[in-house]
Amino acid sequence: MGSMSRCLWVLMVAVLATVGLVPMVTMAADADPLQDFCVADNSTGVTINGFPCKPAAKVSVHDFTFDGLKKAGDTNNKNMVAVTPASVIQFPGLNTLGISAARIDFAKGGINPPHTHPRATEILLLAQGELYVGFVSTNNTLYATVLKAGELFVFPRGLVHFQLNVGKSPALAFAALSSQNPGTQQVAPALFTPDIKDEVLEKGFRIDGKTVDMIQAEFRDM
């Protein structure tokens, strides 16, 4: 077999291997739509992996418009941040389209604490201010930088990530996420709000019982 033939054979094997992986990749994301659109009909009370479709005859252009990101959120809270989501819950026109968005307002010093989106990759556009942003890989490597206005940063799906306003003024960012319903789970509240046995937290974080009680009280009062 000549070198050209071997190259073609290797290329063919690579293509077939890639095609074989496509179903595995697509299973890890929102399902592909089976029609032009499927505006969510939340009035039925039906619970499925997604939302039932509103009858096409009742769909209007207003179902594909959302103005909820125009106004700044209220940053008067412990984290000094306001996340305004535009997922299928708030914007039914996103149903089956595999995408959503969010507005994130930061007061000076505000933080969007370490959290994950189990169903989506997130890309963040900083519109105003300076943010220290980053994520941690599954081998505990930190990828972090300071973003300036107009710059983008991507947070891979499911990985713990954060944003901190390190500028001298409020900051504003917009996020796009690769799921109609990405989900958000903040790390600290997820562990210290439920009634997890203290011994688990003491050993898991290598802290004593008094520290566990102190942190639990902080999050349970929020």
RODO-2510 file (C-alpha; in nm, 4 decimals, decimal comma):
residues 222
     n   res          X          Y          Z
     1     m     0,0000     0,0000     0,0000
     2     g     0,1469     0,3360    -0,1055
     3     s     0,1905     0,6304     0,1287
     4     m    -0,1016     0,8159    -0,0338
     5     s    -0,3299     0,5137     0,0123
     6     r    -0,2253     0,4792     0,3745
     7     c    -0,3015     0,8484     0,4338
     8     l    -0,6473     0,8082     0,2774
     9     w    -0,7101     0,4986     0,4907
    10     v    -0,6104     0,6813     0,8096
    11     l    -0,8296     0,9767     0,7132
    12     m    -1,1266     0,7462     0,6471
    13     v    -1,0850     0,5743     0,9847
    14     a    -1,0639     0,9130     1,1590
    15     v    -1,3819     1,0346     0,9879
    16     l    -1,5713     0,7159     1,0762
    17     a    -1,4551     0,7362     1,4365
    18     t    -1,5704     1,0973     1,4592
    19     v    -1,9098     1,0167     1,3076
    20     g    -1,9445     0,7285     1,5519
    21     l    -1,8967     0,9679     1,8419
    22     v    -2,1590     1,2162     1,7215
    23     p    -2,4550     1,0366     1,8854
    24     m    -2,2653     1,0330     2,2175
    25     v    -2,2002     1,4062     2,1907
    26     t    -2,5565     1,4955     2,0979
    27     m    -2,6942     1,2871     2,3841
    28     a    -2,5026     1,5149     2,6213
    29     a    -2,6866     1,8266     2,5018
    30     d    -3,0413     1,9518     2,4541
    31     a    -3,2365     1,7391     2,2089
    32     d    -3,2510     1,8596     1,8493
    33     p    -3,5799     2,0330     1,7573
    34     l    -3,8228     1,8412     1,5373
    35     q    -4,0060     2,1483     1,4067
    36     d    -3,9375     2,5160     1,3328
    37     f    -4,0240     2,6158     1,6898
    38     c    -4,2032     2,4879     1,9985
    39     v    -4,3063     2,7790     2,2195
    40     a    -4,3424     2,6379     2,5702
    41     d    -4,6977     2,5974     2,6948
    42     n    -4,6611     2,6172     3,0714
    43     s    -5,0365     2,6163     3,1323
    44     t    -5,0749     2,2379     3,0957
    45     g    -4,8876     2,1436     3,4102
    46     v    -4,7337     1,8540     3,2203
    47     t    -4,3866     1,7566     3,3459
    48     i    -4,1585     1,6036     3,0839
    49     n    -3,7934     1,6388     2,9820
    50     g    -3,8687     1,9772     2,8315
    51     f    -4,1980     2,1563     2,7840
    52     p    -4,5009     2,0810     2,5639
    53     c    -4,5615     2,3019     2,2616
    54     k    -4,8105     2,5822     2,2455
    55     p    -5,0486     2,5266     1,9506
    56     a    -4,8956     2,6892     1,6432
    57     a    -5,2160     2,8814     1,5742
    58     k    -5,1746     3,0608     1,9072
    59     v    -4,8087     3,1554     1,8530
    60     s    -4,7262     3,5198     1,7755
    61     v    -4,4127     3,7258     1,7267
    62     h    -4,4363     3,8251     2,0927
    63     d    -4,3449     3,4670     2,1892
    64     f    -4,0025     3,5263     2,0345
    65     t    -3,9367     3,8587     2,2088
    66     f    -3,8101     3,9091     2,5643
    67     d    -3,7347     4,2442     2,7292
    68     g    -3,6378     4,1164     3,0722
    69     l    -3,2679     4,1977     3,0319
    70     k    -3,3136     4,5708     2,9705
    71     k    -3,3217     4,6730     3,3344
    72     a    -3,0406     4,6408     3,5882
    73     g    -3,0946     4,3857     3,8626
    74     d    -3,0946     4,4647     4,2354
    75     t    -2,7435     4,4131     4,3741
    76     n    -2,8467     4,4938     4,7313
    77     n    -2,7618     4,1490     4,8710
    78     k    -2,4717     3,9703     5,0386
    79     n    -2,3007     3,8884     4,7113
    80     m    -2,3673     4,2343     4,5651
    81     v    -2,4666     4,0740     4,2340
    82     a    -2,7892     4,0274     4,0409
    83     v    -2,8335     3,7519     3,7821
    84     t    -3,1349     3,8033     3,5569
    85     p    -3,1981     3,4841     3,3576
    86     a    -3,3616     3,4426     3,0192
    87     s    -3,4147     3,0670     3,0097
    88     v    -3,7183     2,8789     2,8819
    89     i    -3,8843     2,9465     3,2174
    90     q    -3,8884     3,3227     3,1557
    91     f    -3,8779     3,3132     2,7731
    92     p    -4,0992     3,0285     2,6424
    93     g    -3,9899     3,0897     2,2829
    94     l    -3,6562     2,9252     2,3659
    95     n    -3,8191     2,5843     2,4102
    96     t    -3,6299     2,3112     2,2150
    97     l    -3,3805     2,5644     2,0731
    98     g    -3,0923     2,4737     2,3040
    99     i    -2,9956     2,8271     2,4046
   100     s    -3,0577     3,0815     2,6807
   101     a    -2,9095     3,4037     2,8152
   102     a    -2,8585     3,6043     3,1319
   103     r    -2,7740     3,9551     3,2457
   104     i    -2,5342     3,9857     3,5382
   105     d    -2,5045     4,3146     3,7301
   106     f    -2,2196     4,3601     3,9778
   107     a    -2,1915     4,6314     4,2408
   108     k    -1,8363     4,7386     4,3207
   109     g    -1,6730     4,4339     4,4803
   110     g    -1,9660     4,2094     4,3854
   111     i    -1,9186     3,8388     4,3259
   112     n    -2,1020     3,5697     4,1339
   113     p    -1,9830     3,2910     4,3676
   114     p    -1,8414     2,9568     4,2536
   115     h    -2,1187     2,7650     4,0803
   116     t    -2,1874     2,5247     3,7949
   117     h    -2,4317     2,4912     3,5056
   118     p    -2,4855     2,1149     3,4778
   119     r    -2,6509     2,1341     3,1378
   120     a    -2,4674     2,4131     2,9542
   121     t    -2,1457     2,5739     2,8432
   122     e    -2,1494     2,9492     2,9087
   123     i    -1,9897     3,2300     2,7118
   124     l    -1,9643     3,5635     2,8927
   125     l    -1,9392     3,9065     2,7300
   126     l    -1,8239     4,1866     2,9599
   127     a    -2,0039     4,5051     2,8596
   128     q    -1,8786     4,7350     3,1359
   129     g    -1,6123     4,7299     3,4089
   130     e    -1,3460     4,4731     3,5005
   131     l    -1,4076     4,1173     3,6165
   132     y    -1,1766     3,8508     3,7531
   133     v    -1,3206     3,5338     3,6009
   134     g    -1,2197     3,1725     3,5917
   135     f    -1,3056     2,8052     3,6108
   136     v    -1,1472     2,4957     3,7633
   137     s    -1,0935     2,1805     3,5573
   138     t    -1,1590     1,8304     3,6886
   139     n    -0,7885     1,7928     3,7699
   140     n    -0,8161     2,1099     3,9842
   141     t    -0,6291     2,3386     3,7436
   142     l    -0,7401     2,7018     3,7610
   143     y    -0,7916     2,9006     3,4402
   144     a    -0,8483     3,2625     3,5391
   145     t    -0,7929     3,6119     3,4054
   146     v    -0,9128     3,9717     3,4359
   147     l    -1,1618     4,0658     3,1651
   148     k    -1,1931     4,4160     3,0209
   149     a    -1,5041     4,5586     2,8560
   150     g    -1,5686     4,4009     2,5169
   151     e    -1,3858     4,0761     2,5972
   152     l    -1,5299     3,7242     2,6047
   153     f    -1,4628     3,4260     2,8298
   154     v    -1,6004     3,0718     2,8036
   155     f    -1,6862     2,8417     3,0943
   156     p    -1,7027     2,4736     2,9897
   157     r    -2,0164     2,2823     3,0749
   158     g    -2,0455     2,1537     3,4310
   159     l    -1,7196     2,3026     3,5627
   160     v    -1,7068     2,5223     3,8731
   161     h    -1,6608     2,8879     3,7758
   162     f    -1,6964     3,2396     3,9162
   163     q    -1,6830     3,6125     3,8443
   164     l    -1,5609     3,8899     4,0770
   165     n    -1,5829     4,2632     4,0147
   166     v    -1,2270     4,3923     4,0626
   167     g    -1,2888     4,7310     3,9020
   168     k    -1,3517     5,0682     4,0627
   169     s    -1,7143     5,0886     3,9500
   170     p    -2,0147     4,8626     3,8852
   171     a    -1,9785     4,6012     3,6125
   172     l    -2,2230     4,4561     3,3617
   173     a    -2,1979     4,1280     3,1718
   174     f    -2,4207     3,9240     2,9427
   175     a    -2,4037     3,5460     2,9161
   176     a    -2,5213     3,3001     2,6520
   177     l    -2,5657     2,9348     2,7502
   178     s    -2,5978     2,6242     2,5359
   179     s    -2,9207     2,4977     2,6918
   180     q    -3,2739     2,6291     2,7123
   181     n    -3,2650     2,5422     3,0837
   182     p    -2,8989     2,5298     3,1957
   183     g    -2,9566     2,5046     3,5686
   184     t    -2,7376     2,6761     3,8283
   185     q    -2,5963     2,5206     4,1427
   186     q    -2,3883     2,7346     4,3758
   187     v    -2,1211     2,5278     4,5448
   188     a    -2,1306     2,6595     4,9020
   189     p    -2,5114     2,6775     4,9491
   190     a    -2,5474     2,3319     4,7918
   191     l    -2,3299     2,1861     5,0671
   192     f    -2,4011     2,4039     5,3689
   193     t    -2,7753     2,4731     5,3351
   194     p    -2,9082     2,1139     5,3440
   195     d    -2,8834     1,9119     5,6636
   196     i    -2,5762     1,7112     5,5591
   197     k    -2,4163     1,5206     5,8461
   198     d    -2,1502     1,7444     6,0034
   199     e    -1,8889     1,4707     5,9875
   200     v    -1,9106     1,4703     5,6069
   201     l    -1,8398     1,8435     5,5920
   202     e    -1,5717     1,8323     5,8609
   203     k    -1,3796     1,5585     5,6832
   204     g    -1,4533     1,6814     5,3326
   205     f    -1,3314     2,0356     5,4019
   206     r    -1,0857     1,9463     5,6803
   207     i    -1,2505     2,1857     5,9242
   208     d    -1,3928     2,1456     6,2740
   209     g    -1,7535     2,1271     6,3853
   210     k    -1,7690     2,4885     6,5042
   211     t    -1,6601     2,6097     6,1603
   212     v    -1,9249     2,3911     5,9960
   213     d    -2,1932     2,5371     6,2242
   214     m    -2,0754     2,8919     6,1527
   215     i    -2,0838     2,8447     5,7741
   216     q    -2,4198     2,6661     5,7858
   217     a    -2,5709     2,9501     5,9863
   218     e    -2,4408     3,2015     5,7328
   219     f    -2,6068     3,0293     5,4386
   220     r    -2,9259     2,9270     5,6145
   221     d    -2,9906     3,2909     5,7066
   222     m    -2,9704     3,4076     5,3432
***
